[in-house]
Amino acid sequence: MEKIPIPIILKNIFLNKKSGVLKFKYKDIEKTLYLREGNLIFAETNQKSERLGQILFKLGKLSESQLKEIHLFIRKDKKLGKVLIERGLISPRDLYEAWVAQMNEIVTNIFSYFDGEIDFREEAVEVSKEYALKISLPLLIAQGIRKMEYSPKLIEIVGEGIPYLKNNKESVLLLTESERELLNRIDGSTPVKKLFPHKDMVLKDFWKTIFLFYCLDLIDFKEKKEERAEFEAVGENNFDEIVALERELDSLNYYQVLQISPTASPEEIKRAYFNLAKLYHPDRFAKNVSPELKRKAERIFVKITRAYDTLIDPEKRKKYDSTPKKEKEDHSKEIELKFRKAKALYKQGKYREAIALIKDILKYRKDKGAHYLLLALCQSKIPAFHKEAEENFLEAIRLEPWNAECYVGLGLLYKSENMPIRASKQFEKALSIDNEHPIAKKELELIRGRKEKLSLKDLLKMDLSSFFKKRK
């Protein structure tokens, strides 16, 4: 059993075009990946949240009531997907999309477990042609590293030495704009730690991105050197603490901010305040610290001061303690209803109303690709919003790189902007996921001149409602 991080193992399997069976185990989590010539062709899991029924529900292919009755369709002699198709609950295309999404979740959900037991055995792999897929490992690596929890072990792997670029143009296509900008800063002479800060990227995301470059074989490292001086002015631990605390700041009450109990004495309040003030006072940061990190520290310091001013004064503290604190609301039902309404508005051609509704949804949920996809589709119908549409298509792709519809939508947007080369690349990506996607095939043929080209006017009139319909 190995203790090498799963992304690095998958990188090695991809680069060497290996075939075999990879077994993963961590506590009660057990998964099996079947790989052929460097690609994932199938995966199995014992996790309920990753079962086919749950995935179909997450994708909106099954309703909540249908999910509750899913056990009625489980048979020993026939796969669940086939039964659901026969009963008319889903289409073959729905099943294909769910399989791709399921494989993605099974694999990427294990990226955060650095202590998992991994056993890979090289062997010829055979699975039923009916269920065999061909999913790119670099695509899974990119998605998995972006969603994984940060671990200090990343610094142990990629935290030292001088990175240099490798000639791997294909994997560059998987990067976001911000990731590409960071990659372009790698010149083969700058130590990895001096590449931070980068734009609005926090330290944890910086290390995840460097790890991503390494696992996509975009970079390697020259001889390691100690380059700690610039970081010791604040210290790496302080970087992480500032980022983590600032992110949670709005959800913390004054006692939690000062890290004291609600019964703390005035002496304890003073002691806590002065200890924290020493850590987060803006004057203690070295000149080389990024403006973004300083801004976060200043915001923390302001709240620490407010907490102290309130709790050290008996009258203010009494009033604060007696004020009801708002509980976090569960907006899931409200979000689901608003999303359905936004889809209906989109199909009715009421794009601006749908845009307003989706932007309201994004105040509460920013982790669903479907939300960004629908927003981008609406914005693509209004020329003045095309730039925002592009950004939201890219965000949808970042969240759901296995969803061919995101690439098709972006391709159509590029085509409407008279960018045929960019458009064709997106349609090709869509077909690499779903080689029978009708819109992607048709549009690619049109761009390549195999059929009579559509006019811009015709393209803008094209009905994209199929993005949110079940295909049967």
N, C-alpha and C positions, 0 to 999 in steps of 0.2 A: 504494500500500500504506500502511495506517495503522498507527500504534503506540498506538492507544487500547486500554485493557484490554477484553477480550471482554465482561465483565459490563456495562460501560457501553454498549457497542455494542448488546448484546441489550436493555438497558433502552430505548434510543432506538427500536429496532425495535418493541418491544412498545407503547410509549406512542403511537407514530405509526402503529400497525397496518400496518406495511410488509410487502410481499411481495418475495421475492428469494432469491438464492443467496449464501451466505457461505462463502468459502474461507479456511481457516486452514493456515498452514505454520510449523513450527518445527523446524529441523534435519531429521531424517528423519520427522517427524510430519506427516501430511497428512490434513485432514478437510474435509468439505463438508456444510454445513447447508442444508436447504431450508425456507424460512419462508413462511407464508401468513397475511396479515392479523394479524401479531403473534404467531403461534404456530409452534412447530416441528412440521413434518409428517413429516420424514424426515431421516436423517443417514447419511453414509458415512465410513469410516475405513480407514486402511492399517495400523492397529495390531492385531497378532495377539490380544492380550489382550482386545480389544473386539469380536471376531468373535462371530457368533451361537452357535457351538458352545461357546466359552468361557463365554459368558453363561449358556447353558442348564446348563452344568456347575456354575457358581457358585451358581445358583439351586436346584441339586439335581434338575434335570429329566433330566439325563443322568449316567450313572455314569462313572467314570474310564476303564473299558474301552471304553465307547461313545464317549467323546470321542477316544480314541486311534484309533478306526476311523471317525471322522467323514469322512475323505477318501473313503471308499467310497460316501458318499451325495451327493457333490457332482457335479452334472450341469450341462451347458451349457444344456439346454432347460427346466430347472425349478429353482425356488428351493429352497435347502436345507431351509427350514422345511416346505415342502409335502411333500418327500420323507420327512422324518422323521415327519410325521403319517401319510402313507400306509403307512409301515413299522410304525406302531403304537408308535413310541418316545416320542412326545409327543402331547399333545392340542392342539386349536386354542387352548384357553385358555392352555396352557403357552406356546405360541408367542407369543400376545399379550403375556403378562407378560414374556417374554424380550425382545420388541421394545421395550417401554417401558423396561425396565432397560438395554437396550443403548443406546437414544437418550440416556438419562440419563448413562451413563458416557462416551459419545463427547463429549458437550457439556461436562460438568462437569470432566472430566480435563484440559481445556485452560485452566482458569481461572488456574492458577499461572504460566502463561507470559506474562509482561508484554511480552516482546520478540518475540512471534510476529508473523508477517506476516499481516494480515487484509485481505481484499478482499471488500466487499459490493456486489453489483450488484442494484439494484431491477429486478424483472421479474416477469411472470406465471409462476407455478410450477405445473407439473403433474407428478404422480407417479401411479403405478398406485393406484387406489382400494383395491386389496387390501393395499397396504403403507402407505398414508397414515395417519398418526396425527394427533392434535391435542393436543400437550403444552404446557402453560402455561409461558411463559418466566419469569415470576416464580418459579414453583416450581423451575425449573432454576437460576435465579440464587441462590435461597436455599440450595439443596443444594450448589451449586458453590462458593460463597464459604465455607461452613462447612468444606468438606473441603480447600480450597486451602491451599497453604503460605503462611505470612506473608511479606510483602515490605515493606521500608522504603518502597517506592513508594506504599504505601497512605497513609502520612502526608503525602506530597506532594499526594495527591488530596483527602484529607478532614481533614488535620491542622491546618488553620488556620480561623479564623473562628468565627462563632456560629451553631450549627444551629437551625433552627426547623422545627416540624412542618407537614406538608402533609396535606390531607384525603384520605387514601387508606386507607379502612377495610378494603378487601379484602386488601391485602398484610399488614395487621396479623395476619390469621389464620394467616399462614405463620410467625410468630415463636414462639420458645420462651418459656417463662415468664420466664427470666432476661433474654432480649432485650427483652421487653415492659417489664420493670421499668426497664431502661436507657432505653428509648424514652420512658417516662413522666417521666424526669428532665429531658428536654429541654424547656426553658421559653422559648426564644427570646431569652434574655438571658445565659445562661451560656456562655462560650467552650468549645469542644469539649474542650480539654485539661483543663479543670477538672471534667469529668464523670468522670474516672478518679481514684481507684479506684472500682470498682463490684463489690460483693459479693465472690465468689471468682474473679472474672474476671481473668486475667492480662493484661498489657499488650498482647501480640500479639493475643489474642482480642478485646480491647476495640477495637482498630483495625479488625479484620476485621468486627466487629459494626457499627461506625459506617459502614464501607464498604458493608455489607449494607443498612443503612437508606437510604443514598444511592442504591444501585442498584435498590432496590425503590420508589424515589420516595416514601419516607416522610418524608424531610427534604431541606432545601436549606440553603444557608449565606448569612448576611448578610455584609457587608463584612468582609474578613479583618483580624484584629488580632494583634499579637505578644503572646502570653501565655506566655512561657517561664520566668519567674522561679521559680515553684514547682517546676518540673521540673529546674532546673539545680542544685538542691542535691545530687541524685544523678546526674542526667543521663539522657537518654533511652537512650543506649547502655547504661548500667549497668542500667536496667530490663530491657532485652532480655537482657543477659548473665546477670543473676541468674535470670530465668525459665528460660532455656535450660540453664544449668549445674545448677540445682536439679533439673530434670526428669531429667537424665542421671546425677545424683550417685550413685545406688545401683549403677550399672553401671561406675563408674570405680574403678580401683585407686589406691593412694596416690600413685604416681608421676604418674598422669594428673591427679589432683586438684591436685598442686603444679605440674603442667606442666613436669616435668623428666624426664630420661632415667633408666633403671634404673642407670646407672653414675655418676650425679651425685655430686659430692664434697660433704662437709659444708658447705663454703662456699656451694656452689650451692643446697643445700637451705635454708640459712638465708636467703639472698637471696630465693629464690622465696617462702618463707613470709612474710617481712616485706612483700614487695610485695603479696601477695594479702591479707594481714591488713589492710593499709591500705584496700583496696577493699571488703572485706566485713565489717569490724568494725561491729557494731550501733550503736555510738556516733556513727558518721559520718553517719547518716541523719537527714534533716530531720524535724521534727514532723509535717509534712503527708503523709509517706509512709504508705501503707496498712499496717495490722497484718499483712496477708497477705504483703506484700513483705518486711517486716521478718523475719517468721517464716522465709521462704525464705532470706534472707541469713544469719540466725543458724544455720540448719541447715548451710549451706555453711561458715560460719566454724568450726563444731564439727568438721566433717570435715577441714578444712584443719589445724586444731590437732592432731587425732589423727594425721594423716599426718605432720606435722612431729615430734611426740613419738615416733613409731615409727621414722621413718627417720633421725633425728639420733642415736639410740642404737644403736651397733654391734650389740649383742646382740639387741635387738628387731628391728632391720632384717634381721639374718641369719635369725631365726626367721620373719619375715614373708615373706622371699624364698623360703624353703624350704617354705612352706605351699602345697599345690596350690590353685589358683584354680578355682572352679566355672565351667564353660563354660555358656553359655546353651543350654537344651535346646529342641529342636524338638517342640512339643506338638501339631502339626497333626493327626497321625494319632489321637492320644489324644482330642483335642477332637472330631474327626469321629465316633469311636466313642461317646463320651459323649453327643453330641447325638442320635445315632440312638437310643440307649437311652432318653434323656429323652423323645423323641417317642413311643416305644413305651409308656413308663410313663404318659404323658399319655392315650394312647388307651385304656389299661387302667383309667384313673380313679385312678391312684396319683399324685396331684398333689403331695403333699408330698415324695415321693421324687424326682420329676422336678425340683421346685424346687431341692432340695439339689444335684442333679447339674448343673443349669444355672448355679447360682451358683458352682460349682467351675470350670465352663468360663470364666466371666467373669473369673476371676482371671488368665487368660492372653489372652483375646480379648474386647475391648470395642468392636470396630468392626463387628460384624455385627448388622444389624437382626433377622435371623431368630432369634438367640439371645434377644434381648429380647422378641420377639414370643411365642415359646414360653413364656418365663418369665411374661409377663403373662397369657397364656391360662390357665396353671396357677393363677396367683394369683387370677384372676377367678372361679375355681370355689370359692374359700374366702373367705367374706365378710370375715373378719378381715384378709385381705391385699388388699382392694380398693384401698386408697390406694396401696400399692406397685404394684399392677397398673396403675393409671392412669399412674404415673410411668414404668413400663417400656413401656407402649404408646406414650407420648409420645417416649421415647428411640428406640424402633423406628421411629417416624414420622420423627424427625430423621435417622436413618441411612438410611432407605429411604422417602422421601416419595412415591415412585412405586408403592409396594406397597399396593394397595387393601385387602389383608387386615388391615393394621395399623389402618386407620380403622374397618373393620367391627368388629374386636375391641373397640376403644375405645367404639364406638357401642353394642355389646351390653352392655358394662360400665355405661355411663351409663344405659342403659335398665333394667338390673337394680337401679340405685340410684334409680329413679324420677326421672330427669332427661331427659324426652323431648325438650326443645329441644336440649340438648347432644348427645343421641344422634342426632337427625335431622341435625344439622350434620355429624357424622362419616359418616353413611351417604351424605349428599350429596357429601362429598369423595370417598368411595370410588367413587361412580357417575360422578364427573367424570373418574376415571381409567379405570374399567371400567364402561361404561354398561349392561352386561348382568350385573353381579354379582348372583347369585340371592338371597343372604342380604340384601344391602344393599337391593335392590328390595323384597323381602318385608317387611323390618322398617320401611322408610320408609312403605310402604302401611299397615302396622299402626298406626304412630304417627299417621299422618294420618287414621286412622279409616276407610280404604277397605275394611278387612277386620276380622273379629272379632279383638279384641286378645288376645294371649297373657297368661296370668297370670304373675306373678313366678316361681311354682313351675315352670311349664312352661319359662320362659326359662332358669332355672338348670339345667334338665335337658337343654337343647338340645345336640346333638352338634356340637362345633366341630372335630372331627377333619378336616373338609374343608379346613381351613386348610393342612394339610400333605399333602393327597392330590392326585394329578394328576387333573384333570378331563378326561374324554374325551367 
